[in-house]
Amino acid sequence: MLTIAIFERGAVGTPSTTFVTNLADRISSYEDTVNATGWYESMRCTLTASEDEAMDFLTSWLMRSVIVYSPDAVILWEGFLEGVEVTFGQERRSVSLDLMANRVRVRYTTVNGVAGTTSTTSDTTSQALYGIKDGVVTLSTTTSAIAANLAAVELARRKNPTMTPSTEVGGAAAATIEVSLQFRGWYAALDWVMLSSTSTTLTSNTTQAGTLITTYNATNNFYNSSTEDITSLGVSVSETVTPDTTCLQRMEALLCVGTGADRFAWGFAEGRQFFVRTWAGAAPTTVSYQRGLGESRVFDQYGSEIPLWEVTPDAMVQVVELLDAAPVTTAADAAGRYYVERVTRSIDKDGARLTLEPQATDSVDALLARLA
Amino acid sequence: MASSIWIQGGDGVITYISGSGASQTVYAGSGTPWTSQSTTPYEIGNNDVSGGPWTAIAAPQVAALSGGAPFTIGSRLVGSGFDYVTEEIPIQMRGTTHDNCVALKHRLWRICNTAFGLPAQLAYQPNGATGVVYYPIYAADIQEHAYFINNEDGRKIMRATLRLTRGAIGTSGSLSTVLNGITVTNVGTGANNNSRQLSALSGELLSSHGAPMNIKIVPSGTGAFRKLWMASGIDRIYTSINTAKTTTTSADYVSGGTAVQTGGRLLYGVKIRVVARFTTFTNLSKARFTCTIRDRNGASGKLLKTFPQQTPLNATASFIDFGYFDISAYRKAIAIEPTFNFVFRLDSSDGTSVTATLDYFEILPYYDFCIIEEISNGAVASEYLYLEQAHNAIAGGAYTYAPRPSFYDRRVSDDTPIYERLMRGRPPRAREPNPGTSGYLWMSWTDTSDQHVKTDTATVTAQALPLYLTLRGGG
């Protein structure tokens, strides 16, 4: 069925090509999400393991990278392992990179209202394993010395992945050891590094997007630096970046203005190469996917079947029987068709399922995925 | 002869649970009488007291259905598979004492429950049958009948139910060679080319799921592998183009109409893969390729599919896998030869002049397709490549299908596994596109410089493991 290829984490968290294992024959469930902004968003798979295996997952697996392939060797999803949760009967252990910060500084103000920032303090051991992940703490009415102390304390508290145990005693104890692996798309790692700029030069937002990736790679060499798939269409925006802005926040601020007329779709696709393109909703009559009410299958516009796990967002979908009498030709969303902003693809023993979400989705899952 | 039913333990020891004589041997507490059918103290309990006559249960096929009421009449089959089988075998065992009967029961439980180590196999050859069917045993329970300590107390015969959880599909226990040390040349045409028909196949499931294959690939001469593509299906279509293009924007290589299958309706389950060989590059790093498929009306025909852009890796000769094309929309109720036009485009990524020659392309109608990457077989003479989809955990023991296919390097001198390679897609299985007609195995590879060398060769041996649901007969 699928190939879920796990690769060893390289030095400073850089994804490597050292193949570890294929999890496909172990998992009992699989679910991933792909978003028109960011592309590969989240992936979760569960499996039953022995005690020794479960301990290995908890202690050695974080920051390993994954590439998921279809039965036809098409790349379906790509990302890194952010969290592991294991249930040992009534004991639960989870470890995550989510709250980790191994390069910390404190932004403070003195009693006189003078603003200052400590120099960064780092834990090189953590950085060597996972890459650099910034954290900022604010403190008011203090001194630079106290702020520096706080930076050291905060680093000591957050430099390692967070382990969260829990115990529940009583009732029927489960007999199996269940492992849940939570992966994030590489786009999420843009949130790890902060930057700032005082330049007021006006530069194309798409050009700045490419430059931002190069800047990021100088800290964490996670991405393909090619800008080949970044459209040249864009608008000029200021290069100014307020301090403590993460690269992800900056990227979204750059690209949310689109071409000035149409929005963009963007993200890290195959090979961790960044793309920016005009969204498919700009040409809403060009339908990529179609399905019938009586079908649990998806077809392209020519009638060829698309496996559910290969359906991607930034596309127009049409339900064949739902004919709009006179849809506005420029309207992306109509009764019979709509723009797919986000897809959720899941596979378990009950079969494969696909959820398509429209633009401006307010689904809880989508909001949580972006906040995580 | 009587039916032969035995369990091959994880240690290789055979335990017969069906006798051959009119009377059953009584276990006296020593020796290994169970290793011979004529002396085994175990016996299938085909009587009213022990239980009804037993035959292996055919694993029910689990069908995945799509659609249905209230939108359509009936559903559509979109997939199928088999789950494990749990069945009960009535059995009885005789000992000279109560304790010896219990010892037989203990022993039977131990040899059946070895799945965490080397799994045991249930072997089944009915009276008059030529072949034996083997099933892997994953778990077993033995429940003695209450008669043993009540009504038949003192008779020293334990009647019991052996409940096995076993694999859904049985195997012949041995591999059948379907390609025997053939020479495969890394090119889509000519003698010993890269698409070869398998020998006659046996077993069930050939037309639906195929039979697992082990494939040994020994590179010859300097033919070291960096990337290997393999597929199973019907014979591919090879088209020579041999045309060079130079462009600073884009330029098309246009094929004539290509029939992707001849002689009848498109086979169910077959998809089309498009691969091509490009040579003689200038400014390799700026060259990009795409492929579009159009209808039979030529280069201006209706656009049916556009493949994602691909990047070549070697300036002398690059092999590009564009991806697959689902042709289910063209599988109509009438017999037609679907014909498409394949248009290959050379693009310059940034306006730099690029040149490339399209040497040839191949259209693969396939069932299974896989890609194995980062193969480095070191000193060519010392290692070979091995796809394993069937294995025997015990030396000389029966083969069973591997839970997870794997591809790895092996040492020539002693077949020692070196390390496993990443394999993506679905490894080729032996198929019969039509009953009695064997399918093909196709392969292509690039060397450690990512170059596709048409004169590279490899010696290939493929062995299939016949599968059966229950009875094998003479197959």
Contacts between the chains, C-beta under 8 A, distances in Angstrom:
chain1	res1	chain2	res2	distance
A	3	B	422	7.8
A	3	B	423	7.2
A	3	B	424	4.3
A	3	B	425	7.1
A	5	B	422	5.4
A	5	B	424	6.7
A	17	B	374	6.5
A	19	B	374	7.4
A	19	B	420	7.4
A	19	B	421	7.1
A	19	B	422	4.4
A	22	B	404	7.1
A	22	B	422	7.3
A	22	B	423	7.6
A	24	B	404	7.3
A	25	B	403	5.8
A	25	B	404	4.0
A	69	B	424	4.0
A	69	B	425	6.6
A	70	B	425	7.8
A	71	B	425	6.4
A	71	B	426	4.8
A	72	B	271	7.0
A	72	B	323	7.6
A	72	B	324	4.9
A	72	B	369	6.2
A	72	B	425	6.1
A	72	B	426	7.6
A	73	B	369	6.2
A	73	B	370	6.5
A	73	B	371	5.0
A	73	B	424	4.8
A	73	B	425	3.5
A	74	B	323	6.8
A	74	B	324	7.7
A	228	B	349	5.6
A	228	B	350	7.9
A	292	B	67	7.9
A	292	B	71	7.3
A	293	B	71	4.7
A	294	B	67	4.7
A	294	B	68	7.3
A	294	B	71	3.0
A	294	B	72	3.6
A	295	B	66	6.3
A	295	B	67	4.9
A	295	B	71	7.9
A	295	B	72	7.8
A	295	B	76	7.6
A	296	B	66	4.0
A	296	B	67	5.5
A	296	B	78	7.5
A	297	B	66	5.7
A	297	B	67	7.7
A	297	B	76	7.8
A	297	B	78	6.9
A	299	B	329	7.4
A	300	B	305	7.6
A	302	B	302	7.8
A	302	B	304	5.2
A	302	B	305	7.4
A	302	B	329	6.1
A	303	B	328	7.8
A	303	B	329	3.4
A	304	B	304	7.6
A	304	B	305	7.3
A	304	B	325	7.2
A	304	B	326	4.1
A	304	B	327	6.9
A	304	B	328	6.1
A	304	B	329	4.8
A	305	B	326	5.3
A	305	B	328	5.0
A	305	B	329	7.7
A	306	B	326	7.3
A	351	B	64	5.8
